[in-house]
């Protein structure tokens, strides 16, 4: 039973979203609070730090109108929770789970803590089965598996928003349970225009009916930004592990989340670590990413596709660096491909899906899918090496076989990487086989003679 306790006139200073108070209440870390000022308006917050003499409260709304003498703090005796129920899909919420679409609050079947419950590692099942995104460089080359966390590493100005919107619209399961597929979309620190574009795209396509959206705007308090992915993942956990759905969570942009974490950490007076980010950023990100997975005995799964923009396109920056340690691969977008008009500009060679082998091949996609992907990787890597050699020696300095690999590199980027619209896996595989058609059969060492005869007959002997 919740027991509310109240203290008045104990605030000592207010800095941005943080209110510092004398400790007159016996409350613990992350306790939900209600903050009221002289204007009579209640604001939701949480206890962010506790010492013997002081409490620090993160206010999740504007602190404008709060004064030191007239601020009243009411501790709600429980952590922040989110009311979830069968009406989550088709709804649009703000950063902290309040409806933005003009509809009523969700009828609560239960209230769940937004910081999530820890999944016992012994209860985790290996992610299996394939999620078709409609993007060839993901489906064919770096397949997304149910229960996986596969981030997209982008850069400022690259079309990651367009890419993840298309994935949210078109992603599907190819096996039994396809009707139980759902999407949770979290926009973190995005502009009003971008938020409206996301909402309009999903609504106009009809995909909103299977989607729950959480939108955090760039002009909202940074403390709200820290909770947006947690509210979204709480909804996703209910849909996956209570309703038995297969949920894909798209979160963009996690760089905005990390910037908010740095800002709030600095407000707390904490000692910074690499590039000013707090030393606990790794564990904080892990508390978000590790909520993906499959649980033995539960029908549903939770898959994450987070997006982050690499500051200065630096993949060694702390945000992508730490994310790469926690997650199971990455999809890397490339500025040079984007300049050349190739969409989506996925840089294939540094991209990786570590769980691809668990959800592709016989029984999941196509028996020849893994071999085709391996051959495309190997051939494209060789084509990139030929580009370096040709820049030094000239194309004429290369042998006939090397020239054919050089031609393959351009063909691969324009026929496999680039795509005008949605592709099924079968269409993606057909594009891959066609791209390999100009290479000598004896150079296709990742394919069997049977596969070459079946798919490349007549094409593998063609010249560049």
C-alpha positions as CSV (number, residue, x, y, z in Angstrom):
1,X,0.0,0.0,0.0
2,X,1.4,3.4,-1.0
3,X,2.0,5.9,1.8
4,X,2.4,9.5,0.7
5,X,4.5,11.8,2.8
6,X,4.9,15.6,2.3
7,X,7.5,18.2,3.2
8,X,7.2,22.0,2.5
9,X,9.7,24.8,2.4
10,X,12.8,22.7,2.4
11,X,14.1,23.6,-1.1
12,X,17.6,25.1,-1.0
13,X,18.2,25.7,-4.7
14,X,16.8,25.0,-8.2
15,X,19.1,24.3,-11.1
16,X,17.4,23.5,-14.4
17,X,15.3,20.3,-13.9
18,X,16.9,19.6,-10.5
19,X,15.5,20.7,-7.1
20,X,17.8,20.4,-4.1
21,X,16.1,20.0,-0.7
22,X,17.0,19.5,2.9
23,X,16.4,15.8,3.8
24,X,13.4,15.8,6.1
25,X,11.7,12.7,4.5
26,X,12.8,9.1,4.7
27,X,12.8,8.2,1.0
28,X,15.0,6.1,-1.2
29,X,16.6,6.5,-4.6
30,X,14.3,6.6,-7.6
31,X,11.2,7.2,-5.4
32,X,8.5,8.9,-7.4
33,X,7.5,12.4,-6.1
34,X,5.0,15.1,-6.8
35,X,6.4,18.7,-6.7
36,X,4.0,21.6,-6.3
37,X,4.8,25.3,-6.4
38,X,2.9,28.5,-5.7
39,X,1.0,28.1,-9.0
40,X,-0.7,25.0,-7.6
41,X,0.4,22.8,-10.5
42,X,1.7,19.4,-9.7
43,X,4.8,18.2,-11.5
44,X,6.1,14.6,-11.6
45,X,9.6,13.8,-10.5
46,X,11.9,11.2,-9.0
47,X,14.6,11.2,-6.3
48,X,17.9,11.3,-8.2
49,X,20.3,11.4,-5.3
50,X,20.2,11.0,-1.5
51,X,22.7,12.0,1.2
52,X,22.3,12.3,5.0
53,X,21.5,16.0,4.7
54,X,20.1,16.5,1.2
55,X,17.7,15.2,-1.5
56,X,18.1,15.9,-5.2
57,X,14.9,15.6,-7.2
58,X,14.7,15.4,-11.0
59,X,11.6,17.2,-12.1
60,X,10.2,15.7,-15.3
61,X,8.4,18.9,-16.3
62,X,9.3,22.6,-16.4
63,X,10.5,24.0,-13.1
64,X,9.3,27.5,-14.1
65,X,7.1,28.9,-11.4
66,X,8.8,27.0,-8.5
67,X,10.2,29.0,-5.6
68,X,12.3,28.0,-2.7
69,X,9.9,28.9,0.0
70,X,6.7,27.7,-1.5
71,X,7.8,24.4,-3.1
72,X,6.1,21.3,-1.6
73,X,7.4,17.8,-2.1
74,X,5.2,14.7,-1.8
75,X,6.9,11.4,-1.9
76,X,4.6,8.7,-3.4
77,X,6.3,5.7,-1.7
78,X,7.0,3.8,-4.9
79,X,9.2,4.1,-8.0
80,X,7.9,5.6,-11.2
81,X,5.3,3.3,-12.8
82,X,3.5,3.1,-16.1
83,X,-0.1,2.0,-16.4
84,X,-0.2,-0.6,-19.2
85,X,-3.1,-2.6,-20.7
86,X,-4.5,-4.0,-24.0
87,X,-5.1,-0.5,-25.4
88,X,-1.5,0.4,-25.9
89,X,-1.3,-0.2,-29.6
90,X,-2.4,2.6,-31.9
91,X,-1.7,5.2,-29.3
92,X,0.8,8.2,-29.1
93,X,2.3,9.1,-25.8
94,X,4.7,11.8,-24.5
95,X,8.0,11.2,-22.8
96,X,6.5,9.9,-19.6
97,X,3.5,7.9,-20.9
98,X,0.8,10.6,-21.0
99,X,-1.5,10.5,-24.1
100,X,-0.6,12.9,-26.9
101,X,-3.3,11.8,-29.3
102,X,-6.3,13.3,-27.5
103,X,-7.5,9.9,-26.3
104,X,-8.1,8.8,-22.8
105,X,-5.4,7.2,-20.6
106,X,-4.9,3.5,-21.2
107,X,-7.1,1.4,-19.1
108,X,-4.6,-0.1,-16.7
109,X,-4.4,-3.9,-16.5
110,X,-1.3,-3.4,-14.3
111,X,1.2,-0.8,-13.3
112,X,4.8,-1.7,-14.1
113,X,8.0,0.0,-12.9
114,X,9.6,1.9,-15.7
115,X,13.1,0.9,-14.6
116,X,12.2,-2.7,-15.6
117,X,12.7,-6.0,-13.9
118,X,16.0,-7.8,-14.3
119,X,15.9,-10.8,-16.5
120,X,17.6,-13.8,-14.9
121,X,20.4,-14.8,-17.4
122,X,19.5,-18.4,-16.7
123,X,15.9,-17.7,-18.0
124,X,17.1,-16.2,-21.3
125,X,16.7,-18.2,-24.4
126,X,18.9,-17.8,-27.5
127,X,17.3,-15.4,-29.9
128,X,16.0,-17.3,-32.9
129,X,14.0,-16.6,-36.1
130,X,14.2,-13.8,-38.6
131,X,12.6,-10.4,-38.8
132,X,12.2,-9.1,-42.4
133,X,12.8,-5.3,-42.4
134,X,12.6,-4.9,-46.2
135,X,16.2,-3.5,-46.3
136,X,18.5,-5.8,-48.3
137,X,21.7,-4.8,-46.5
138,X,20.0,-5.9,-43.3
139,X,17.9,-8.8,-44.4
140,X,20.5,-10.4,-46.7
141,X,23.8,-9.3,-45.2
142,X,23.2,-8.6,-41.5
143,X,20.0,-10.2,-40.5
144,X,17.9,-9.1,-37.6
145,X,16.9,-11.9,-35.3
146,X,14.0,-11.9,-32.8
147,X,15.3,-11.0,-29.3
148,X,18.4,-9.3,-30.7
149,X,19.6,-5.7,-30.1
150,X,21.1,-4.4,-33.3
151,X,22.0,-0.6,-33.4
152,X,22.2,1.6,-36.4
153,X,25.3,3.8,-36.3
154,X,24.6,7.0,-38.3
155,X,25.9,10.5,-38.6
156,X,24.4,14.0,-38.6
157,X,22.5,14.7,-41.8
158,X,22.3,11.0,-42.9
159,X,18.9,9.6,-43.7
160,X,18.5,7.4,-40.6
161,X,15.1,8.8,-39.8
162,X,13.8,7.8,-43.2
163,X,15.3,4.4,-42.8
164,X,13.9,3.5,-39.4
165,X,10.5,4.9,-40.4
166,X,10.4,2.6,-43.4
167,X,11.5,-0.3,-41.1
168,X,8.7,0.5,-38.6
169,X,6.2,0.5,-41.5
170,X,7.3,-2.7,-43.3
171,X,9.0,-5.0,-40.7
172,X,7.3,-8.3,-40.4
173,X,7.7,-11.9,-39.4
174,X,7.7,-14.6,-42.1
175,X,6.7,-17.5,-39.9
176,X,3.8,-18.4,-37.6
177,X,2.9,-15.6,-35.2
178,X,3.1,-12.9,-37.8
179,X,-0.2,-11.5,-36.6
180,X,1.3,-11.0,-33.2
181,X,4.0,-8.6,-34.4
182,X,4.0,-5.1,-32.9
183,X,6.3,-2.1,-33.0
184,X,7.1,0.4,-30.2
185,X,8.6,3.6,-31.6
186,X,10.5,6.0,-29.3
187,X,11.7,9.4,-30.6
188,X,14.2,10.9,-28.1
189,X,15.1,14.6,-28.3
190,X,13.6,15.0,-31.8
191,X,12.3,18.2,-33.4
192,X,8.6,19.0,-33.7
193,X,8.8,18.5,-37.5
194,X,10.5,15.1,-37.1
195,X,8.0,14.0,-34.5
196,X,5.1,14.9,-36.8
197,X,6.7,13.3,-39.7
198,X,7.0,10.0,-37.8
199,X,3.4,10.2,-36.6
200,X,2.0,11.1,-40.0
201,X,4.0,8.3,-41.8
202,X,2.7,5.6,-39.5
203,X,-0.9,7.0,-39.4
204,X,-1.1,7.4,-43.2
205,X,0.2,3.8,-43.9
206,X,-2.1,2.2,-41.3
207,X,0.9,0.9,-39.4
208,X,0.0,3.0,-36.3
209,X,-2.6,0.3,-35.5
210,X,0.2,-2.1,-34.5
211,X,2.4,0.6,-33.0
212,X,2.8,2.4,-29.7
213,X,4.7,5.7,-30.1
214,X,6.6,7.7,-27.4
215,X,7.7,11.1,-28.5
216,X,10.2,13.3,-26.5
217,X,10.8,16.7,-28.1
218,X,14.1,18.6,-28.2
219,X,12.6,21.5,-26.1
220,X,11.5,19.3,-23.2
221,X,13.5,18.9,-20.0
222,X,16.6,16.6,-20.3
223,X,15.4,14.6,-17.3
224,X,12.4,13.5,-19.4
225,X,14.8,12.4,-22.2
226,X,16.3,9.9,-19.7
227,X,12.9,8.3,-19.1
228,X,11.5,8.1,-22.6
229,X,13.2,4.8,-23.6
230,X,12.3,3.3,-20.2
231,X,8.6,4.1,-20.6
232,X,8.7,2.8,-24.2
233,X,10.5,-0.4,-23.1
234,X,8.0,-0.9,-20.2
235,X,5.2,-0.9,-22.8
236,X,7.2,-3.3,-25.0
237,X,7.8,-5.7,-22.1
238,X,4.0,-5.8,-21.3
239,X,3.2,-6.4,-25.0
240,X,5.9,-9.1,-25.3
241,X,5.9,-11.0,-22.1
242,X,2.3,-10.5,-20.9
243,X,0.4,-10.4,-24.2
244,X,2.8,-12.8,-26.0
245,X,3.6,-10.5,-28.9
246,X,6.8,-10.2,-30.9
247,X,7.8,-6.6,-30.4
248,X,10.3,-4.5,-32.3
249,X,11.5,-1.4,-30.4
250,X,12.9,1.4,-32.6
251,X,14.7,4.1,-30.5
252,X,16.1,7.3,-32.2
253,X,18.3,9.0,-31.3
254,X,20.3,7.4,-28.4
255,X,23.0,10.1,-28.8
256,X,20.4,12.7,-27.5
257,X,19.8,10.4,-24.6
258,X,23.6,10.3,-23.8
259,X,23.9,14.0,-24.1
260,X,21.0,14.4,-21.6
261,X,22.8,11.9,-19.3
262,X,25.9,14.1,-19.4
263,X,23.9,17.2,-18.8
264,X,22.1,15.8,-15.8
265,X,25.3,14.2,-14.4
266,X,27.1,17.6,-14.6
267,X,24.1,19.2,-12.8
268,X,24.6,16.7,-10.0
269,X,28.2,17.7,-9.7
270,X,29.5,14.2,-10.6
271,X,33.1,13.7,-11.7
272,X,33.1,13.3,-15.5
273,X,34.8,10.6,-17.4
274,X,35.7,10.3,-21.2
275,X,34.6,13.4,-23.1
276,X,32.6,14.6,-20.1
277,X,30.2,11.7,-20.0
278,X,29.6,10.0,-16.6
279,X,31.7,7.0,-15.7
280,X,28.5,4.9,-15.3
281,X,27.3,5.5,-18.8
282,X,28.1,1.9,-19.8
283,X,25.9,0.4,-17.1
284,X,23.2,3.0,-17.7
285,X,23.1,2.1,-21.4
286,X,23.2,-1.6,-20.5
287,X,20.1,-1.1,-18.3
288,X,18.3,-0.1,-21.5
289,X,19.7,-2.5,-24.1
290,X,19.6,-5.6,-21.9
291,X,15.9,-5.4,-21.7
292,X,15.8,-7.0,-25.1
293,X,15.6,-10.8,-25.4
294,X,13.7,-14.0,-25.2
295,X,12.6,-15.6,-22.0
296,X,12.0,-19.3,-21.6
297,X,8.4,-20.1,-21.1
298,X,7.2,-16.8,-22.5
299,X,5.7,-16.7,-26.0
300,X,6.7,-13.2,-26.9
301,X,10.1,-11.6,-27.7
302,X,11.5,-8.1,-27.5
303,X,13.9,-6.9,-30.2
304,X,15.7,-3.6,-30.2
305,X,16.8,-1.4,-33.2
306,X,18.3,1.7,-31.5
307,X,19.7,4.5,-33.6
308,X,22.6,6.7,-32.6
309,X,24.4,9.5,-34.5
310,X,28.2,9.3,-34.1
311,X,29.6,12.7,-33.1
312,X,31.9,13.8,-35.9
313,X,31.3,10.4,-37.6
314,X,33.7,8.9,-35.0
315,X,32.9,5.2,-34.4
316,X,35.4,5.3,-31.6
317,X,33.4,8.0,-29.7
318,X,32.3,6.8,-26.2
319,X,28.6,6.5,-27.3
320,X,29.0,4.0,-30.2
321,X,32.0,2.5,-28.5
322,X,30.1,1.5,-25.4
323,X,27.0,0.6,-27.4
324,X,29.0,-1.8,-29.5
325,X,30.2,-3.6,-26.3
326,X,26.7,-4.2,-25.1
327,X,24.8,-4.9,-28.3
328,X,25.1,-7.8,-30.8
329,X,26.5,-6.0,-33.9
330,X,25.9,-2.7,-35.7
331,X,24.6,-1.4,-39.0
332,X,26.8,1.5,-40.1
333,X,25.7,4.3,-42.4
334,X,28.2,5.9,-44.7
335,X,28.5,9.6,-45.7
336,X,30.4,8.8,-48.9
337,X,27.7,6.5,-50.2
338,X,25.1,9.1,-49.3
339,X,26.9,11.7,-51.3
340,X,26.8,9.4,-54.3
341,X,23.1,9.1,-54.0
342,X,23.0,5.5,-52.8
343,X,20.1,4.9,-50.4
344,X,20.1,3.4,-47.9
345,X,23.8,4.3,-47.5
346,X,24.8,1.2,-45.5
347,X,28.5,0.6,-45.3
348,X,28.5,-3.2,-45.6
349,X,32.0,-4.2,-44.5
350,X,32.0,-2.7,-40.9
351,X,28.4,-3.7,-40.4
352,X,27.8,-6.9,-38.5
353,X,25.0,-9.0,-37.0
354,X,26.5,-11.4,-34.5
355,X,23.3,-13.5,-34.1
356,X,22.6,-13.8,-37.9
357,X,23.6,-17.5,-37.9
358,X,20.9,-18.2,-35.2
359,X,18.0,-16.9,-37.3
360,X,18.9,-17.6,-40.9
361,X,19.3,-20.7,-43.2
362,X,17.3,-23.8,-43.3
363,X,14.1,-23.6,-41.3
364,X,14.3,-19.9,-40.9
365,X,14.9,-18.1,-44.2
366,X,16.4,-20.0,-47.2
367,X,19.0,-22.8,-47.1
368,X,21.3,-20.9,-49.4
369,X,21.0,-17.5,-47.6
370,X,24.1,-17.8,-45.4
371,X,26.4,-19.0,-48.2
372,X,25.2,-16.2,-50.5
373,X,25.7,-13.5,-47.8
374,X,29.2,-14.9,-47.1
375,X,30.1,-14.8,-50.8
376,X,28.8,-11.3,-51.2
377,X,30.9,-10.1,-48.2
378,X,34.1,-11.8,-49.5
379,X,33.6,-10.5,-53.1
380,X,32.9,-7.0,-52.0
381,X,35.9,-6.9,-49.6
382,X,38.1,-7.9,-52.6
383,X,36.4,-5.3,-54.8
384,X,37.3,-2.6,-52.2
385,X,40.9,-3.7,-52.2
386,X,40.9,-3.5,-56.0
387,X,39.7,0.1,-55.8
388,X,42.7,0.9,-53.6
389,X,45.1,-0.8,-56.1
390,X,43.5,0.9,-59.1
391,X,43.9,4.3,-57.5
392,X,47.6,3.7,-57.4
393,X,48.2,1.6,-60.6
394,X,45.2,2.6,-62.7
395,X,42.6,0.3,-64.0
396,X,44.8,-0.8,-66.9
397,X,47.4,-2.1,-64.4
398,X,45.0,-4.7,-63.0
399,X,44.5,-8.2,-64.4
400,X,41.3,-9.3,-66.1
401,X,40.0,-11.0,-62.9
402,X,40.8,-8.0,-60.8
403,X,39.0,-5.8,-63.2
404,X,35.9,-8.0,-62.9
405,X,36.0,-7.6,-59.2
406,X,36.3,-3.9,-59.6
407,X,33.2,-3.8,-61.7
408,X,31.4,-6.1,-59.2
409,X,32.0,-3.4,-56.5
410,X,30.0,-0.8,-58.4
411,X,27.3,-3.3,-59.4
412,X,27.0,-4.5,-55.8
413,X,26.5,-0.9,-54.5
414,X,23.9,0.0,-57.2
415,X,22.0,-3.2,-57.3
416,X,22.2,-4.7,-53.8
417,X,22.9,-1.8,-51.4
418,X,20.8,0.7,-53.2
419,X,17.1,0.1,-53.4
420,X,14.1,2.2,-54.5
421,X,11.5,0.6,-52.2
422,X,10.7,-2.4,-50.0
423,X,12.3,-5.7,-50.9
424,X,11.3,-9.2,-49.7
425,X,14.0,-11.5,-48.8
426,X,13.5,-13.4,-52.0
427,X,14.0,-10.2,-54.0
428,X,17.1,-9.3,-52.0
429,X,18.6,-12.8,-52.7
430,X,17.8,-12.4,-56.4
431,X,19.6,-9.1,-56.5
432,X,22.6,-10.7,-54.7
433,X,22.8,-13.6,-57.2
434,X,22.5,-11.2,-60.1
435,X,25.4,-9.1,-58.8
436,X,27.6,-12.1,-58.5
437,X,26.9,-13.0,-62.1
438,X,29.9,-11.2,-63.6
439,X,32.5,-13.0,-61.5
440,X,34.5,-16.1,-62.6
441,X,33.0,-19.3,-61.0
442,X,36.4,-20.4,-59.8
443,X,36.7,-17.2,-57.7
444,X,33.4,-17.9,-55.8
445,X,35.0,-20.0,-53.1
446,X,32.1,-19.6,-50.6
447,X,29.6,-21.3,-52.9
448,X,29.3,-24.9,-53.9
449,X,29.4,-26.0,-57.5
450,X,25.7,-26.9,-57.2
451,X,24.8,-23.4,-56.1
452,X,26.9,-21.8,-58.9
453,X,25.2,-24.1,-61.4
454,X,21.7,-23.4,-60.1
455,X,21.9,-19.6,-59.8
456,X,24.8,-18.3,-61.9
457,X,24.6,-20.5,-65.0
458,X,25.7,-18.3,-67.9
459,X,26.1,-15.2,-65.8
460,X,29.3,-16.1,-64.0
461,X,31.2,-16.2,-67.3
462,X,30.2,-12.7,-68.3
463,X,32.8,-10.0,-68.5
464,X,32.7,-6.7,-66.6
